Amino acid sequence: MNLVVALIAGLLFGGGLAISQMMDPAKVLSFLDVAGQWDPSLMLVMGGALALTVPGFRLILRRPQPLLDGRFHLPSASDVDSRLVIGSSLFGLGWGLAGLCPGPAVAGLVTGALPIVGFVVTMLAGYRLMDLIENRVLDRPAPDARVG
Amino acid sequence: MIGLSALLMLAFNGRIAGISGIVGNLFHVRGADRLWRLVFVVGLLGGAALYGLFSEAGLNLHLETSTPLMLTAGFIVGLGTRLARGCTSGHGVCGIGRMTPRSIAATAIFMGVAGLTVFISRHLLGV
């Protein structure tokens, strides 16, 4: 049953991205181009989504658990740390260069356009590489942490 | 529709509809945890495909960026969304939906940097 929900949610998400033209990199870039021929229409996409999620999430999270799972799987991190700042900056840089963020990029695979396929492949590679860097380097306890 | 999608995922499955996390971990996790991600992605592709097939306008995408730059940008987006634990959907729609300062900060930063990137590339470098 939870798979049916995932399928419906995916369909709505993909349909929403397509209808709103969020999948079109040129449209996204002109939304980001505040100093040029600014096209603010995509603001409505995020605004519309937030108009539902801000009140909706409040109501949902008052319940002890979701309808089809034993618990809510929510992110545990809550602080604004350097990884969040650096990561979000990197993401913003990539988004501004290509006009694609992960959702529209993955949905755009249906077009079969090679630059989009390539974007998704390198995106997954970057995601896994950062996972590796975090596990092997950033989260490794300092060797000189022990005294004596 | 995107907001509704996020509501369904949280209300029924207790999951955050964050695309970078759902897709980024697709090949990393196993079993039931992989299956729901796969089904969601199938839906995501299906939703876009259905619109492309049945709407008058079609998907009608315009790619302005050269392929090498697209590949570079994808790599940077992958690095960044893993380090920041989220993208436009996870932080922008769901995280702000929960009103967490972390996601509000993340969204302000990536939108700001994306705008700055476009400003520099279009107006200063003229790419």
Contacts between the chains, C-beta under 8 A, distances in Angstrom:
chain1	res1	chain2	res2	distance
A	2	B	12	6.5
A	2	B	13	4.9
A	2	B	36	6.2
A	3	B	35	6.6
A	3	B	36	6.0
A	3	B	39	4.9
A	5	B	8	5.7
A	5	B	9	7.1
A	5	B	12	4.3
A	5	B	13	5.6
A	6	B	9	7.3
A	6	B	13	6.5
A	6	B	36	4.6
A	6	B	37	7.9
A	6	B	39	4.5
A	6	B	40	4.4
A	6	B	43	6.8
A	7	B	39	5.1
A	7	B	40	7.2
A	7	B	42	6.8
A	7	B	43	4.5
A	7	B	46	8.0
A	8	B	8	6.4
A	8	B	43	6.8
A	9	B	5	4.4
A	9	B	6	7.7
A	9	B	8	4.6
A	9	B	9	4.8
A	9	B	17	6.2
A	9	B	40	6.3
A	9	B	43	6.6
A	10	B	5	7.4
A	10	B	39	6.8
A	10	B	40	4.1
A	10	B	41	6.5
A	10	B	42	6.4
A	10	B	43	2.1
A	10	B	44	4.4
A	10	B	45	7.9
A	10	B	46	7.0
A	10	B	47	6.5
A	11	B	43	4.3
A	11	B	44	7.6
A	11	B	46	5.5
A	11	B	47	4.2
A	11	B	50	7.5
A	12	B	1	4.7
A	12	B	2	7.2
A	12	B	4	5.5
A	12	B	5	4.0
A	12	B	8	7.3
A	12	B	43	7.8
A	12	B	47	6.5
A	13	B	1	7.2
A	13	B	2	5.7
A	13	B	5	4.1
A	13	B	17	6.6
A	13	B	19	7.8
A	13	B	40	7.8
A	13	B	43	7.2
A	13	B	44	5.4
A	13	B	47	6.4
A	13	B	89	7.8
A	14	B	43	6.3
A	14	B	44	4.0
A	14	B	45	6.2
A	14	B	46	6.3
A	14	B	47	2.6
A	14	B	48	4.2
A	14	B	49	7.7
A	14	B	50	8.0
A	14	B	51	7.7
A	15	B	1	5.6
A	15	B	47	3.7
A	15	B	48	7.1
A	15	B	50	6.6
A	15	B	51	5.5
A	16	B	1	3.2
A	16	B	2	4.1
A	16	B	4	8.0
A	16	B	5	6.7
A	16	B	47	7.4
A	17	B	2	7.0
A	17	B	44	7.9
A	17	B	47	7.5
A	17	B	48	6.3
A	18	B	47	6.6
A	18	B	48	4.6
A	18	B	51	3.6
A	18	B	52	6.7
A	18	B	55	7.7
A	18	B	59	6.1
A	19	B	1	7.0
A	19	B	51	6.0
A	19	B	55	7.7
A	20	B	2	7.8
A	21	B	60	8.0
A	23	B	48	6.5
A	23	B	59	6.2
A	23	B	61	6.1
A	24	B	59	7.7
A	24	B	60	6.7
A	24	B	61	4.9
A	24	B	62	5.8
A	25	B	61	6.7
A	25	B	62	6.7
A	25	B	63	5.7
A	25	B	64	6.3
A	25	B	65	6.7
A	26	B	61	7.8
A	26	B	62	3.6
A	26	B	63	7.5
A	26	B	64	5.3
A	27	B	62	7.5
A	29	B	64	6.4
A	29	B	118	5.9
A	29	B	122	8.0
A	32	B	111	7.9
A	32	B	114	5.1
A	32	B	115	5.1
A	32	B	117	7.6
A	32	B	118	4.3
A	33	B	115	7.7
A	33	B	118	4.8
A	33	B	119	7.2
A	33	B	122	6.0
A	34	B	115	5.6
A	34	B	119	7.3
A	35	B	119	5.4
A	35	B	122	7.9
A	35	B	123	5.7
A	36	B	118	7.9
A	36	B	122	6.0
A	36	B	123	6.9
A	45	B	2	6.8
A	46	B	88	7.5
A	46	B	92	5.9
A	46	B	93	6.7
A	48	B	2	7.6
A	48	B	3	6.2
A	49	B	2	4.5
A	49	B	3	3.7
A	49	B	6	6.7
A	49	B	93	4.6
A	49	B	97	8.0
A	50	B	3	7.0
A	50	B	93	6.6
A	50	B	96	5.9
A	50	B	97	6.5
A	51	B	3	6.8
A	52	B	3	3.2
A	52	B	4	6.2
A	52	B	6	7.5
A	52	B	7	6.0
A	53	B	3	5.2
A	53	B	6	5.2
A	53	B	7	6.6
A	53	B	93	5.8
A	53	B	94	6.4
A	53	B	96	7.4
A	53	B	97	3.0
A	54	B	96	7.2
A	54	B	97	5.5
A	54	B	99	6.8
A	56	B	3	7.4
A	56	B	6	8.0
A	56	B	7	4.6
A	56	B	10	7.9
A	56	B	11	7.9
A	56	B	97	7.2
A	57	B	6	8.0
A	57	B	7	7.5
A	57	B	10	6.3
A	57	B	94	7.5
A	57	B	97	4.3
A	57	B	98	5.3
A	60	B	7	7.0
A	60	B	10	5.2
A	60	B	11	4.8
A	61	B	10	7.7
A	61	B	98	7.2
A	65	B	14	6.9
A	66	B	10	6.8
A	66	B	11	6.1
A	66	B	12	5.9
A	66	B	13	6.0
A	66	B	14	3.4
A	67	B	11	6.1
A	67	B	12	4.8
A	68	B	12	4.7
A	68	B	13	5.7
A	68	B	14	7.7
A	69	B	12	7.7
A	69	B	13	5.5
A	69	B	14	4.1
A	69	B	15	7.8
A	70	B	14	8.0
A	71	B	14	6.0
A	72	B	10	7.2
A	72	B	14	4.3
A	73	B	14	5.3
A	73	B	15	5.5
A	73	B	16	7.1
A	74	B	16	6.8
A	74	B	98	7.6
A	75	B	16	7.0
A	75	B	85	6.3
A	75	B	86	7.7
A	75	B	95	7.7
A	77	B	85	6.5
A	77	B	102	6.5
A	78	B	100	6.2
A	78	B	101	7.5
A	78	B	102	5.6
A	79	B	102	6.6
A	80	B	101	6.3
A	80	B	102	5.5
A	80	B	105	4.6
A	83	B	83	5.1
A	83	B	84	6.8
A	84	B	83	7.8
A	84	B	84	5.2
A	84	B	85	7.4
A	84	B	102	6.2
A	84	B	105	6.6
A	84	B	106	5.6
A	84	B	109	7.9
A	85	B	105	7.6
A	85	B	109	6.2
A	86	B	80	7.8
A	86	B	83	6.1
A	86	B	84	7.7
A	87	B	79	7.6
A	87	B	80	4.7
A	87	B	81	6.9
A	87	B	82	7.1
A	87	B	83	3.0
A	87	B	84	2.9
A	87	B	85	7.3
A	87	B	106	7.8
A	88	B	80	6.6
A	88	B	84	4.5
A	88	B	91	7.6
A	88	B	105	7.6
A	88	B	106	4.5
A	88	B	107	7.9
A	88	B	109	3.9
A	88	B	110	4.4
A	88	B	113	7.2
A	89	B	80	7.0
A	89	B	109	5.8
A	89	B	110	7.3
A	89	B	113	4.9
A	90	B	76	5.3
A	90	B	77	7.6
A	90	B	79	5.4
A	90	B	80	3.0
A	90	B	83	6.8
A	90	B	84	7.7
A	91	B	76	7.5
A	91	B	77	5.6
A	91	B	80	3.3
A	91	B	81	5.2
A	91	B	84	6.0
A	91	B	87	6.2
A	91	B	110	4.8
A	91	B	113	7.8
A	92	B	80	7.5
A	92	B	109	6.3
A	92	B	110	3.8
A	92	B	111	6.8
A	92	B	112	6.7
A	92	B	113	2.8
A	92	B	114	4.2
A	92	B	116	7.6
A	92	B	117	6.6
A	93	B	73	7.9
A	93	B	76	5.6
A	93	B	80	7.3
A	93	B	113	5.7
A	93	B	114	7.5
A	93	B	117	5.4
A	94	B	72	7.9
A	94	B	73	4.3
A	94	B	74	6.9
A	94	B	75	7.6
A	94	B	76	3.6
A	94	B	77	3.6
A	94	B	80	6.3
A	95	B	73	7.7
A	95	B	77	6.4
A	95	B	88	7.8
A	95	B	110	6.5
A	95	B	114	4.3
A	95	B	117	7.6
A	96	B	113	6.7
A	96	B	114	3.9
A	96	B	115	6.9
A	96	B	116	7.1
A	96	B	117	2.7
A	96	B	118	4.8
A	96	B	121	7.2
A	97	B	65	6.5
A	97	B	69	5.9
A	97	B	72	7.1
A	97	B	73	4.0
A	97	B	76	7.4
A	97	B	117	6.0
A	97	B	121	7.0
A	98	B	65	5.2
A	98	B	69	7.0
A	98	B	70	5.3
A	98	B	73	3.6
A	98	B	74	6.9
A	98	B	77	7.5
A	99	B	64	7.0
A	99	B	65	6.8
A	100	B	70	7.8
A	100	B	73	7.2
A	100	B	74	7.6
A	100	B	77	7.5
A	101	B	19	7.9
A	101	B	77	6.9
A	101	B	87	5.3
A	101	B	88	4.6
A	102	B	19	4.4
A	102	B	20	4.3
A	102	B	23	6.3
A	102	B	24	7.7
A	102	B	77	6.6
A	102	B	81	6.1
A	102	B	87	4.7
A	102	B	88	7.5
A	102	B	89	7.4
A	103	B	19	4.0
A	103	B	44	7.4
A	103	B	87	7.2
A	103	B	88	6.5
A	103	B	89	5.3
A	105	B	74	7.1
A	105	B	77	7.7
A	106	B	19	6.3
A	106	B	23	5.5
A	106	B	41	6.5
A	106	B	44	6.1
A	106	B	45	7.4
A	107	B	44	5.4
A	107	B	45	6.4
A	107	B	47	7.3
A	107	B	48	4.0
A	108	B	48	7.3
A	108	B	59	7.9
A	108	B	61	6.5
A	109	B	45	6.3
A	110	B	45	5.1
A	110	B	48	5.1
A	110	B	49	4.5
A	110	B	52	6.5
A	110	B	59	7.6
A	111	B	52	7.5
A	111	B	59	6.0
A	111	B	61	6.0
A	113	B	61	6.8
A	113	B	63	6.6
A	114	B	67	7.1
A	115	B	63	5.5
A	115	B	65	7.2
A	115	B	67	4.8
A	115	B	70	4.3
A	115	B	71	7.9
A	116	B	61	7.8
A	116	B	63	7.5
A	116	B	70	7.6
A	118	B	67	6.4
A	118	B	70	6.0
A	118	B	71	4.9
A	118	B	74	6.7
A	119	B	70	4.9
A	119	B	71	6.7
A	119	B	73	6.6
A	119	B	74	3.6
A	119	B	77	7.8
A	120	B	74	6.6
A	121	B	74	7.1
A	122	B	71	4.8
A	122	B	72	7.4
A	122	B	74	3.8
A	122	B	75	4.1
A	122	B	78	6.6
A	123	B	24	8.0
A	123	B	74	4.1
A	123	B	75	6.9
A	123	B	77	5.1
A	123	B	78	4.0
A	123	B	81	7.8
A	124	B	23	7.3
A	124	B	24	6.6
A	124	B	27	7.4
A	124	B	78	6.2
A	125	B	75	6.4
A	125	B	78	6.2
A	126	B	74	7.0
A	126	B	75	4.2
A	126	B	76	6.6
A	126	B	77	6.8
A	126	B	78	2.4
A	126	B	79	4.2
A	126	B	80	7.8
A	126	B	82	7.2
A	127	B	20	7.0
A	127	B	24	4.0
A	127	B	78	4.0
A	127	B	79	7.4
A	127	B	81	6.5
A	127	B	82	4.5
A	128	B	24	7.6
A	128	B	28	7.3
A	128	B	78	7.6
A	128	B	82	7.9
A	129	B	78	7.3
A	129	B	79	6.6
A	130	B	78	6.9
A	130	B	79	4.7
A	130	B	80	7.9
A	130	B	82	3.8
A	130	B	83	5.3
A	131	B	24	8.0
A	131	B	28	7.5
A	131	B	82	5.6
A	134	B	82	7.5
A	134	B	83	7.3
